[in-house]
């Protein structure tokens, strides 16, 4: 780990600390955190192994505002798609502080905003990100949609552990492989630094020996007292299912509720249908 990487650890971010809100554009507010440490903890992505998945982190920012050249406030919704193989994540409070720095900044229009966001966020993530802006006149085009799949939450199970236990996961290897999609809205984890709760829905698509649904739901509920960022939780779920259940194909997609006007929605997959997941928000977002 370099000296720079040591400084860019979660404990050095603005999380859990008093912060003054800059009202004028300041790209230095963005706080990148290397993905490598948590991935090494999972045994993935080190120098000798490639990542077992591809994917992206989909960010939606609902509190974006700036001034036009005549000083009139403008509002929009910004969507950022960062590749899963980028070297960094962006700490979410720093992302909010960065967006707030536009509040009293005059810009020529949405293209000027898009250009700044594209450059700053690509630099922060360490890879090219996709940025799109939905302006006021197009807000009505945004749709809501729940994750499709078999609802695990219907199961009447007993739960006694609230930390992730991959040994709970099991399959029936005597049965022919299946292709199915499973969904739960009971995912809850906690911020790695502040311990504040993060609420999410998770969708698991796989091809392989049938995964025991009760054990999978117990495993997912086990994140309830677990402290990790959203992206790290999804990668842990993906890795644990791959190691314990050994599906031929697997994708894990989580939609987290927003905090501070931001929602983060990580997707990890080892197979491609030629389409990325829908960015339609669900009822809790």
Secondary structure, DSSP 8 states (H G I E B T S, - for coil): --HHHHHTSGGGSSTTS------S--GGG--EEESHHHHHHHT-SSTTS--S-EEEEEEEEEEEEEE-TTS-EEEEEEEEEEETTSSEEE-HHHHHHHHHTTTT-B-SSHHHHHHHHHHHHHHHHTS--EEEEEEGGGGGG--B----SEEGGGS-------S--GGG--EETTS--EEEEEEEEEEEEE-TTT--EEEEEEEEEEEESEE-HHHHHHHHHGGGG-B--HHHHHHHHHHHHHHHH--SEEEEEEEE--BTTEEEEEEEESS--S------B-TT-
